Amino acid sequence: MTQAWRSAGCDLEMETAPDEYLHVAELKNITPSFTAAQLDASNHDTPSAWAEAIGGRKSATIALSGNYLPADASQDGTTGLWAAFNDGENRGYRLTTPELPGGAIRVRFLFSGVLTEFSPNFNFDALAEFTSAIAVSGQPVYSLIS
């Protein structure tokens, strides 16, 4: 039997004060992207004309999209995403998945980052939505929690 699971119910929270987190409302997509630079170590002694690479610096971005709620505390200009974009400060975030199949275990990422994009979309024939991106600062902490 498959161990696949639905990600509906993921929770992204933004730190608003030390150890105080605010749930970001009505997100539709949360997409962490982890990358590592590839450094070309090829040289005149490299065998068989195949490139040699070593891993370089790692980075991460968290892309978000959801229903745009400009009066909601999690998206407004006082405590929400719009405020985080405008102040440009590094702040803590917590991403938690729903329970995995077969037990009460969830995945959690703790990270700090800077909101680098906040783009509302006012399409004539659609819901008001937004996209956003968080540039992760430092290594995220990955854990399984119960």
N, C-alpha and C positions, 0 to 999 in steps of 0.2 A: 504494500500500500504506500502511496506517495506521502512524503513529508512536507509537500508544498503547503503554503499558508497564505491567507488573505491579509493584506496590510491595512485594511480599513480599520480605523481607530488609532492610527499613529498619533502621537502627541508631541508637538514642538512647544517648548516653553522658553521664554526669554527672561533673563534675570533683570529685575527692576531695582533691586536693592540687595545687599549681601544676603545670600540664602533665601531670597524671595523671588519666586518665579511666576510669570503670568502666561497662561495658556494662549497661544495664538489661534484665534477663532477662524473657523470655516476654511481651513486649508484643504485643497484638493490633491495637490502633489507636493511631496517632499523628496527631493532627489539629491542625496549626497554623492559627490564625485571626488574620488581620491586618485591623484596622479603622482607619478614619480618621473623626474627628469632622467633622460638617458644620456650619459656622457660617452662620447665616442673615444674609446681607448685604442683604436686601430693605429698601427704603426708599420714601419718597414719590416719588422719581424713577425707580423701577424701571418699565421699559416693559411694557405689555401684561398687567399683573397676574400675571406669572410670577415665581415666587420666584427670588432670586439666592443662590447659595451659594459659599462658598470653603472650601477644605480646612483642617481644624484638626489638632489633635494626633493622632498615630497611636499605636496600641497593638497588642499581640499577646498571645495566650494559646495555650499548647500543651496540648491535652487528651490524656490518655493513658488507656488501659484495657488490662488484661492479666490473666494468671493470677496470683493472689496467692500469693507464695512468701515467707512471713514469716521463714524461716531463710536466705534467699539474701542475700548481701552487698549486692546492688543494691536490695533492698527492706527490709532490716532496720533496726533502731533504732540501729545503730552507724555504718554507712557509707552506708546506702541511702536510699530515698525517705522512709521513716518518720523517719529521723534528719534529713533535709533539711526535712521539714515541721515537726518539733519545734524545730529551731534557728532557723528563719525567716530564714536568711541568704541573701544573693544569691550564687549560685554559677554557674560556667560549665557550659554544655551544648553538645553537638555532635550534630546530626542529619544522618545521611548516608543517601542512597538507594542502592539497588543500581544496577548499570550500566544506562545508558539504551540503547535499541536502536541498533545500528549502530556501536558504538564503546565504548571503555573510559572513558566519561565518566559521572560521578556528580554529583548535586547535594548540596551541603553548606550547612547553616545553622549558624553559630556564634552563640551568644547567651548572655546571662546572665539569670538570673531567680530568682524566689522561688516555692517550692512552696506553693500556696495551698489545695490540697485533697488529701486522701488518704483514700479511702473504701473499705474492704474490704466485700465483699458475700458473705454466708454464706447463700445461697439453699439451701433444703432439697433441691431436685431439680436442682442445677447445680454446676458447678465453683466453687470459691472464687476470686473475681475481685476486682479493684479498679478504681476510677477515680481519676484524679488530674488536677491542673491546675498548670501553671507560668505565672505572670504574668511576661512578658518585661520586662526592665528595659533600656531603651535600644534602639537600632536593631540588629536582627540583621544579621550579615554573611552575604550570599548569595554562593556561588561555585560554579563548575563545576570539578571536580577530576578528574584522571586517575590 
